[in-house]
């Protein structure tokens, strides 16, 4: 059995003749295309809106432990860790990362992994020093989306000036 199809393209017409074999191939191609379309649609939940919040600037006292706040919201009702990654950069260098492979962090810098499923990606820095002053970047990836927020951290310290008659205590901000 031979079927004839006539297709018009612009002003010319083309004749296609299909045989049972080519019709089976055509059906097989349609099935494959349908499966590819279904596979792509399975990732649409990850197209949910990703929003990242991180207030800046932030101040900390020398020697204290602080939390740099960063939170995120995904329209997905439950966060799928397979599509999630989070990193913190300091002055452009990665200092902390969490993804499905695990956690990487520098000494004195920590995250609470249980908070991630709640949309909290805060970074704790222990024993703040003058070297911690600068720009931090919280980056959230919920594949295929990636968003970030910058936080400027300043550090201040207390110092004492002793005079012949009394102690004077004052605050000083270091930039």
C-alpha positions in Angstrom: 0.0 0.0 0.0 1.4 3.4 -1.0 -0.1 6.6 0.3 0.4 9.9 -1.4 0.7 13.3 0.4 0.9 16.7 -1.3 2.5 19.5 0.6 2.7 23.1 -0.6 5.7 25.1 0.4 5.6 28.7 -0.7 4.6 28.5 -4.3 6.0 25.1 -5.1 4.4 21.8 -4.4 6.2 18.6 -3.3 4.9 15.1 -3.6 5.8 12.6 -0.8 5.2 9.0 -1.2 5.1 6.9 2.0 5.4 3.2 2.2 4.4 1.1 5.2 8.1 1.0 6.3 8.4 4.8 6.2 5.1 5.2 8.0 6.4 3.0 10.8 9.5 5.1 11.0 7.4 8.2 11.0 5.3 6.8 13.9 8.6 5.9 15.7 9.9 9.4 15.3 6.7 10.8 16.7 6.9 8.6 19.7 10.5 9.6 20.3 9.6 13.3 20.0 6.7 12.8 22.4 9.0 11.2 25.0 11.6 14.0 24.6 8.8 16.5 25.1 7.6 14.7 28.3 11.2 14.6 29.6 11.6 18.3 29.1 8.3 19.0 30.8 9.4 17.1 33.8 11.9 19.9 34.5 9.3 22.7 34.3 8.7 22.6 38.0 12.3 24.0 38.3 11.3 27.0 36.2 9.4 28.1 39.3 10.4 31.7 40.3 13.5 31.9 42.4 13.9 34.9 44.6 16.9 35.7 46.9 16.9 38.1 49.8 20.0 39.4 51.6 20.0 42.7 53.4 23.2 44.9 53.1 25.2 46.4 54.6 26.0 44.4 57.7 28.1 45.5 60.8 29.8 43.2 63.3 31.9 43.8 66.4 35.5 42.6 66.3 35.8 39.1 67.9 32.1 38.3 67.8 30.3 35.5 66.0 27.9 36.9 63.3 25.3 35.6 60.9 25.2 37.0 57.4 21.6 36.6 56.3 20.6 35.1 53.0 17.2 33.5 52.3 15.5 32.4 49.2 12.1 31.4 47.9 11.1 28.9 45.2 7.6 28.4 44.0 8.1 24.7 44.3 6.3 23.5 47.5 9.3 21.3 48.5 12.9 22.1 47.6 14.5 19.2 45.6 18.1 19.1 46.8 19.1 17.4 43.5 18.5 20.8 41.7 19.9 23.0 44.5 23.3 24.6 45.1 24.4 27.4 47.3 27.7 29.2 47.6 29.2 32.2 49.4 32.0 34.2 47.9 34.2 36.6 49.8 36.1 39.2 47.6 35.3 37.0 44.6 36.7 33.7 46.1 34.4 30.8 47.2 34.5 30.3 51.0 31.5 28.1 51.4 29.5 25.8 49.2 26.6 23.3 49.7 25.2 21.1 46.9 24.1 17.5 46.4 27.7 16.4 46.5 28.3 17.8 50.0 29.6 20.9 51.8 32.8 22.8 51.4 33.7 25.5 53.9 36.6 27.6 55.3 37.5 27.5 59.0 35.2 29.8 61.0 32.5 29.8 58.3 29.4 27.6 58.6 25.9 27.0 57.4 23.0 25.1 59.0 22.1 22.4 56.4 18.7 21.7 57.9 17.7 25.3 57.3 18.2 25.0 53.5 14.9 23.2 53.0 13.3 26.1 54.8 14.8 28.6 52.3 17.5 29.8 54.7 21.1 30.0 53.4 22.7 32.1 56.2 26.4 31.9 56.8 27.9 32.1 60.3 31.3 33.6 60.7 33.0 33.0 64.1 35.5 35.3 65.8 35.2 38.2 63.4 38.6 39.8 62.4 39.6 42.9 60.5 40.4 40.6 57.6 36.6 39.7 57.3 35.8 43.3 56.1 34.5 43.4 52.5 31.9 42.2 50.0 30.2 38.8 50.4 28.0 37.2 47.7 25.3 34.7 48.5 24.5 32.7 45.3 21.5 30.3 45.1 21.1 28.0 42.1 17.8 26.1 41.7 18.5 24.6 38.3 18.2 26.1 35.8 18.0 29.4 37.6 20.8 31.2 39.4 20.5 34.4 41.5 22.7 36.2 43.9 22.8 39.0 46.4 25.8 41.0 47.7 26.4 41.9 51.4 28.9 44.5 52.5 30.4 43.7 55.9 32.1 46.3 58.1 33.8 45.6 61.4 34.1 47.8 64.4 36.1 47.4 67.6 36.2 48.9 71.0 39.4 50.3 72.2 40.5 51.9 75.5 42.7 55.0 75.9 44.3 55.4 79.2 45.0 58.8 80.4 46.6 59.8 83.7 43.2 60.4 85.3 40.7 58.0 83.8 39.8 55.2 81.3 38.0 56.3 78.2 36.0 53.7 76.2 35.0 54.4 72.7 33.8 52.7 69.5 35.6 52.9 66.2 34.4 51.7 62.9 37.1 50.2 60.6 36.4 50.2 56.8 
